[in-house]
Amino acid sequence: MRMIFGVLSLLVALAIMGTVAKKQLQALSTSGVSTRLNQAAGASTGTDSATARGGDRDGATFAIPGGMPGGVAADTAGLTVPQQAQNIQQQFKQSTERALQQGADRSARQAP
């Protein structure tokens, strides 16, 4: 008797999880986020390939559901990883300095 209730409760839990997962996937498909199921359904209905992929995207974002259009892989251009890291650090430093300078300029214009 105890074993029957255990199996029955397991089946009820699986049914609840299945319905929640189904609702989540339906919400994804109605929100415009492309999933592999949507892509396969779009390709089988005869729509063009850009629509089947969820919009006009390149290959870099094709594999990422909901990926940003126009996103591309980083251009390594023969740089080593430490050089790439240093370039990123310099870019952040320059953008931070630029933002601080803009803030100082803005406050100088506001001060009488």
PyMOL commands that set and color helices and strands:
alter all, ss='L'
color gray80, all
select helices_A, chain A and resi 2-30+36-44+49-52+59-62+81-110
alter helices_A, ss='H'
color red, helices_A
deselect
rebuild
show_as cartoon
